[in-house]
């Protein structure tokens, strides 16, 4: 059983998350959930849960991600 095919939105979200959290390997798991592997391993049934867990596990990276998203150009 391979990984479920990603939708276009999920693919775009993964690209964004890899850019925002470069120290983390972020992926969908075979059961349709989400995983992030860094200093620790995180799993969640949905993307919102994964983002909440990432914010708790790596607040510095989360602050950096927020600053990148709110940067005025």
ZALO-984919 format. One line per field, with one value per atom (N, C-alpha, C, O): residue in one letter; residue number from 1; z, y, x. Coordinates in Angstrom, 3 decimals. Example, Ala and Ser with C-alpha at 12.3 -4.5 7.8 and 13.67 -1.06 7.14 Angstrom:
BEGIN
type: (A / A / A / A / S / S / S / S)
seq: (1 / 1 / 1 / 1 / 2 / 2 / 2 / 2)
Z: (7.800 / 7.800 / 7.800 / 8.465 / 7.080 / 7.140 / 7.870 / 8.039)
Y: (-5.690 / -4.500 / -3.300 / -3.319 / -2.250 / -1.060 / 0.030 / 1.138)
X: (13.190 / 12.300 / 13.200 / 14.236 / 12.850 / 13.670 / 12.900 / 13.409)
end
This chain:
BEGIN
type: (X / X / X / X / X / X / X / X / X / X / X / X / X / X / X / X / X / X / X / X / X / X / X / X / X / X / X / X / X / X / X / X / X / X / X / X / X / X / X / X / X / X / X / X / X / X / X / X / X / X / X / X / X / X / X / X / X / X / X / X / X / X / X / X / X / X / X / X / X / X / X / X / X / X / X / X / X / X / X / X / X / X / X / X / X / X / X / X / X / X / X / X / X / X / X / X / X / X / X / X / X / X / X / X / X / X / X / X / X / X / X / X / X / X / X / X / X / X / X / X / X / X / X / X / X / X / X / X / X / X / X / X / X / X / X / X / X / X / X / X / X / X / X / X / X / X / X / X / X / X / X / X / X / X / X / X / X / X / X / X / X / X / X / X / X / X / X / X / X / X / X / X / X / X / X / X / X / X / X / X / X / X / X / X / X / X / X / X / X / X / X / X / X / X / X / X / X / X / X / X / X / X / X / X / X / X / X / X / X / X / X / X / X / X / X / X / X / X / X / X / X / X / X / X / X / X / X / X / X / X / X / X / X / X / X / X / X / X / X / X / X / X / X / X / X / X / X / X / X / X / X / X / X / X / X / X / X / X / X / X / X / X / X / X / X / X / X / X / X / X / X / X / X / X / X / X / X / X / X / X / X / X / X / X / X / X / X / X / X / X / X / X)
seq: (1 / 1 / 1 / 1 / 2 / 2 / 2 / 2 / 3 / 3 / 3 / 3 / 4 / 4 / 4 / 4 / 5 / 5 / 5 / 5 / 6 / 6 / 6 / 6 / 7 / 7 / 7 / 7 / 8 / 8 / 8 / 8 / 9 / 9 / 9 / 9 / 10 / 10 / 10 / 10 / 11 / 11 / 11 / 11 / 12 / 12 / 12 / 12 / 13 / 13 / 13 / 13 / 14 / 14 / 14 / 14 / 15 / 15 / 15 / 15 / 16 / 16 / 16 / 16 / 17 / 17 / 17 / 17 / 18 / 18 / 18 / 18 / 19 / 19 / 19 / 19 / 20 / 20 / 20 / 20 / 21 / 21 / 21 / 21 / 22 / 22 / 22 / 22 / 23 / 23 / 23 / 23 / 24 / 24 / 24 / 24 / 25 / 25 / 25 / 25 / 26 / 26 / 26 / 26 / 27 / 27 / 27 / 27 / 28 / 28 / 28 / 28 / 29 / 29 / 29 / 29 / 30 / 30 / 30 / 30 / 31 / 31 / 31 / 31 / 32 / 32 / 32 / 32 / 33 / 33 / 33 / 33 / 34 / 34 / 34 / 34 / 35 / 35 / 35 / 35 / 36 / 36 / 36 / 36 / 37 / 37 / 37 / 37 / 38 / 38 / 38 / 38 / 39 / 39 / 39 / 39 / 40 / 40 / 40 / 40 / 41 / 41 / 41 / 41 / 42 / 42 / 42 / 42 / 43 / 43 / 43 / 43 / 44 / 44 / 44 / 44 / 45 / 45 / 45 / 45 / 46 / 46 / 46 / 46 / 47 / 47 / 47 / 47 / 48 / 48 / 48 / 48 / 49 / 49 / 49 / 49 / 50 / 50 / 50 / 50 / 51 / 51 / 51 / 51 / 52 / 52 / 52 / 52 / 53 / 53 / 53 / 53 / 54 / 54 / 54 / 54 / 55 / 55 / 55 / 55 / 56 / 56 / 56 / 56 / 57 / 57 / 57 / 57 / 58 / 58 / 58 / 58 / 59 / 59 / 59 / 59 / 60 / 60 / 60 / 60 / 61 / 61 / 61 / 61 / 62 / 62 / 62 / 62 / 63 / 63 / 63 / 63 / 64 / 64 / 64 / 64 / 65 / 65 / 65 / 65 / 66 / 66 / 66 / 66 / 67 / 67 / 67 / 67 / 68 / 68 / 68 / 68 / 69 / 69 / 69 / 69 / 70 / 70 / 70 / 70 / 71 / 71 / 71 / 71 / 72 / 72 / 72 / 72 / 73 / 73 / 73 / 73)
Z: (0.000 / 0.000 / 0.000 / 0.978 / -1.076 / -1.180 / -0.580 / -0.080 / -0.654 / -0.138 / -1.036 / -2.259 / -0.436 / -1.202 / -2.058 / -1.659 / -3.243 / -4.139 / -3.483 / -2.850 / -3.644 / -3.071 / -4.015 / -5.236 / -3.438 / -4.253 / -4.592 / -4.011 / -5.516 / -5.878 / -4.664 / -4.436 / -3.885 / -2.697 / -1.687 / -1.089 / -1.495 / -0.565 / -1.065 / -0.273 / -2.359 / -2.929 / -2.732 / -2.374 / -2.965 / -2.770 / -1.286 / -0.946 / -0.418 / 1.019 / 1.456 / 2.266 / 0.935 / 1.286 / 0.834 / 1.569 / -0.356 / -0.825 / 0.100 / 0.454 / 0.485 / 1.385 / 2.745 / 3.288 / 3.298 / 4.603 / 4.576 / 5.539 / 3.481 / 3.365 / 3.335 / 3.860 / 2.733 / 2.702 / 4.083 / 4.518 / 4.762 / 6.058 / 7.200 / 8.162 / 7.100 / 8.151 / 7.550 / 7.476 / 7.120 / 6.407 / 7.266 / 6.724 / 8.569 / 9.449 / 9.653 / 10.294 / 9.120 / 9.317 / 8.000 / 6.958 / 8.040 / 6.903 / 7.106 / 8.066 / 6.210 / 6.355 / 5.195 / 4.039 / 5.520 / 4.499 / 4.903 / 6.056 / 3.933 / 4.225 / 4.544 / 3.983 / 5.444 / 5.723 / 4.921 / 4.278 / 4.965 / 4.168 / 4.540 / 3.734 / 5.749 / 6.214 / 5.953 / 6.367 / 5.269 / 4.971 / 6.012 / 5.888 / 7.033 / 8.042 / 7.628 / 6.510 / 8.517 / 8.270 / 9.269 / 10.427 / 8.834 / 9.693 / 9.495 / 8.401 / 10.564 / 10.508 / 11.360 / 12.493 / 10.803 / 11.518 / 11.584 / 10.561 / 12.792 / 13.057 / 14.265 / 14.278 / 15.278 / 16.533 / 17.169 / 17.882 / 16.899 / 17.343 / 16.154 / 15.105 / 16.313 / 15.271 / 15.694 / 16.827 / 14.776 / 15.043 / 14.019 / 12.850 / 14.455 / 13.509 / 13.920 / 15.101 / 12.923 / 13.170 / 12.074 / 10.974 / 12.391 / 11.410 / 10.358 / 9.280 / 10.673 / 9.691 / 9.734 / 10.657 / 8.747 / 8.624 / 9.759 / 10.244 / 10.189 / 11.313 / 12.565 / 13.277 / 12.829 / 13.986 / 13.866 / 14.853 / 12.655 / 12.452 / 12.702 / 13.345 / 12.204 / 12.410 / 13.888 / 14.367 / 14.611 / 16.056 / 16.766 / 17.650 / 16.375 / 16.990 / 16.637 / 17.487 / 15.389 / 14.999 / 15.801 / 16.228 / 16.002 / 16.769 / 18.201 / 18.773 / 18.772 / 20.125 / 20.150 / 21.037 / 19.178 / 19.165 / 18.787 / 19.252 / 17.953 / 17.461 / 17.361 / 16.262 / 18.516 / 18.492 / 17.759 / 17.162 / 17.789 / 17.062 / 15.558 / 14.878 / 15.043 / 13.613 / 13.248 / 12.164 / 14.151 / 13.899 / 13.838 / 12.957 / 14.764 / 14.725 / 13.427 / 12.820 / 13.009 / 11.761 / 10.570 / 9.676 / 10.564 / 9.481 / 9.423 / 8.343 / 10.579 / 10.629 / 10.121 / 9.399 / 10.484 / 10.007 / 8.493 / 7.836 / 7.938 / 6.479 / 5.789 / 4.742 / 6.388 / 5.782 / 5.914 / 5.110 / 6.913 / 7.143 / 6.682 / 6.869 / 6.086 / 5.617 / 4.545 / 3.600 / 4.706 / 3.721 / 2.686 / 3.033 / 1.443 / 0.355 / -0.427 / -1.386)
Y: (-1.170 / 0.000 / 1.245 / 1.527 / 1.967 / 3.182 / 4.367 / 4.274 / 5.470 / 6.719 / 7.151 / 7.032 / 7.649 / 8.118 / 9.297 / 10.091 / 9.412 / 10.519 / 11.841 / 11.948 / 12.838 / 14.151 / 14.967 / 14.876 / 15.766 / 16.716 / 17.874 / 17.994 / 18.714 / 19.874 / 20.779 / 21.271 / 21.003 / 21.849 / 21.264 / 22.000 / 19.954 / 19.310 / 19.414 / 19.617 / 19.277 / 19.402 / 20.802 / 20.973 / 21.801 / 23.188 / 23.441 / 24.108 / 22.915 / 23.091 / 22.443 / 23.018 / 21.266 / 20.618 / 21.454 / 21.585 / 22.018 / 22.889 / 24.086 / 24.446 / 24.697 / 25.842 / 25.444 / 26.144 / 24.337 / 23.892 / 23.548 / 23.824 / 22.947 / 22.647 / 23.932 / 23.973 / 24.966 / 26.267 / 26.925 / 27.487 / 26.853 / 27.522 / 26.772 / 27.389 / 25.460 / 24.622 / 23.734 / 22.517 / 24.327 / 23.545 / 22.474 / 21.537 / 22.598 / 21.611 / 20.374 / 19.413 / 20.394 / 19.305 / 18.595 / 19.240 / 17.272 / 16.480 / 16.326 / 15.695 / 16.900 / 16.909 / 16.123 / 16.315 / 15.237 / 14.359 / 13.858 / 13.981 / 13.296 / 12.534 / 11.120 / 10.620 / 10.469 / 9.070 / 8.173 / 8.651 / 6.901 / 5.946 / 5.865 / 5.417 / 6.289 / 6.228 / 7.534 / 7.677 / 8.484 / 9.746 / 10.833 / 11.935 / 10.535 / 11.539 / 12.345 / 12.212 / 13.163 / 14.023 / 13.706 / 13.407 / 13.768 / 13.515 / 14.604 / 15.147 / 14.912 / 15.803 / 15.167 / 14.753 / 15.097 / 14.506 / 15.541 / 16.027 / 15.865 / 16.794 / 16.269 / 15.121 / 17.101 / 16.631 / 15.551 / 14.679 / 15.627 / 14.606 / 14.249 / 14.887 / 13.253 / 12.849 / 13.259 / 13.013 / 13.881 / 14.356 / 13.716 / 13.575 / 13.334 / 12.879 / 13.442 / 13.656 / 13.674 / 14.218 / 13.717 / 13.376 / 13.680 / 13.194 / 14.242 / 13.906 / 15.523 / 16.566 / 17.630 / 17.661 / 18.478 / 19.487 / 20.502 / 20.929 / 20.894 / 21.835 / 21.267 / 21.978 / 20.001 / 19.353 / 19.298 / 19.481 / 19.046 / 19.016 / 20.396 / 20.502 / 21.450 / 22.807 / 23.184 / 23.825 / 22.799 / 23.055 / 22.334 / 22.898 / 21.095 / 20.326 / 20.904 / 20.947 / 21.353 / 21.989 / 23.267 / 23.539 / 24.045 / 25.289 / 24.999 / 25.758 / 23.909 / 23.525 / 22.953 / 23.276 / 22.103 / 21.422 / 22.346 / 22.154 / 23.337 / 24.201 / 25.649 / 26.162 / 26.304 / 27.674 / 28.665 / 29.618 / 28.463 / 29.375 / 29.290 / 30.314 / 28.076 / 27.898 / 28.459 / 29.012 / 28.314 / 28.849 / 30.371 / 30.966 / 31.007 / 32.471 / 32.917 / 33.909 / 32.171 / 32.500 / 32.351 / 33.197 / 31.285 / 31.074 / 32.201 / 32.695 / 32.608 / 33.712 / 34.998 / 35.765 / 35.241 / 36.447 / 36.422 / 37.456 / 35.256 / 35.143 / 35.413 / 36.057 / 34.915 / 35.085 / 36.501 / 36.923 / 37.239 / 38.592 / 39.662 / 40.855 / 39.244 / 40.166 / 41.080 / 40.621 / 42.366 / 43.347 / 43.526 / 43.733 / 43.447 / 43.621 / 44.852 / 45.172)
X: (0.826 / 0.000 / 0.879 / 1.571 / 0.847 / 1.650 / 0.928 / -0.193 / 1.617 / 1.057 / -0.098 / -0.013 / -1.172 / -2.316 / -1.893 / -1.041 / -2.495 / -2.180 / -2.572 / -3.622 / -1.716 / -1.981 / -2.844 / -2.708 / -3.734 / -4.483 / -3.550 / -2.471 / -3.953 / -3.143 / -2.941 / -1.836 / -4.000 / -3.882 / -2.897 / -2.112 / -2.934 / -2.009 / -0.566 / 0.355 / -0.376 / 0.962 / 1.514 / 2.680 / 0.677 / 1.096 / 1.382 / 2.359 / 0.542 / 0.750 / 2.064 / 2.791 / 2.377 / 3.644 / 4.833 / 5.812 / 4.762 / 5.847 / 6.025 / 7.148 / 4.916 / 4.975 / 5.537 / 6.391 / 5.072 / 5.548 / 7.035 / 7.751 / 7.505 / 8.938 / 9.755 / 10.868 / 9.218 / 9.901 / 9.885 / 10.890 / 8.754 / 8.608 / 9.288 / 9.746 / 9.354 / 9.941 / 11.037 / 10.867 / 12.161 / 13.174 / 13.861 / 14.446 / 13.797 / 14.429 / 13.555 / 13.981 / 12.355 / 11.406 / 11.135 / 11.020 / 11.034 / 10.558 / 9.046 / 8.603 / 8.275 / 6.814 / 6.217 / 6.593 / 5.282 / 4.718 / 3.338 / 2.925 / 2.643 / 1.420 / 1.848 / 2.823 / 1.126 / 1.455 / 0.518 / -0.416 / 0.771 / 0.000 / -1.466 / -2.281 / -1.820 / -3.204 / -3.962 / -5.113 / -3.319 / -3.992 / -3.760 / -4.295 / -2.970 / -2.646 / -1.428 / -0.932 / -0.963 / 0.191 / 1.284 / 0.994 / 2.559 / 3.713 / 4.743 / 4.898 / 5.438 / 6.594 / 7.682 / 7.439 / 8.880 / 10.002 / 11.109 / 11.593 / 11.496 / 12.584 / 13.327 / 13.771 / 13.464 / 14.065 / 13.203 / 13.698 / 11.904 / 10.954 / 10.071 / 10.149 / 9.252 / 8.311 / 6.904 / 6.489 / 6.181 / 4.823 / 3.896 / 4.256 / 2.715 / 1.704 / 0.354 / 0.081 / -0.477 / -1.813 / -2.745 / -2.310 / -4.011 / -4.984 / -5.325 / -5.815 / -5.063 / -5.337 / -4.238 / -3.424 / -4.227 / -3.181 / -3.226 / -2.178 / -4.416 / -4.519 / -3.863 / -3.154 / -4.097 / -3.488 / -1.977 / -1.264 / -1.483 / -0.038 / 0.568 / 1.613 / -0.072 / 0.441 / 0.427 / 1.362 / -0.610 / -0.652 / 0.493 / 1.138 / 0.736 / 1.820 / 3.182 / 4.071 / 3.362 / 4.619 / 4.858 / 5.980 / 3.802 / 3.926 / 4.381 / 5.163 / 3.892 / 4.281 / 5.693 / 6.483 / 6.008 / 7.295 / 8.454 / 9.578 / 8.187 / 9.267 / 8.775 / 8.564 / 8.593 / 8.061 / 8.964 / 8.462 / 10.283 / 11.171 / 10.938 / 10.864 / 10.825 / 10.558 / 9.187 / 9.007 / 8.227 / 6.889 / 6.920 / 6.300 / 7.634 / 7.770 / 8.434 / 8.032 / 9.456 / 10.140 / 9.183 / 9.163 / 8.401 / 7.435 / 6.416 / 6.092 / 5.912 / 4.942 / 5.588 / 4.950 / 6.834 / 7.494 / 7.681 / 7.558 / 7.976 / 8.083 / 6.752 / 6.700 / 5.686 / 4.354 / 3.821 / 2.991 / 4.283 / 3.769 / 4.761 / 4.517 / 5.871 / 6.889 / 6.308 / 5.666 / 6.540 / 6.084 / 7.186 / 8.348 / 6.821 / 7.791 / 7.474 / 8.176)
end
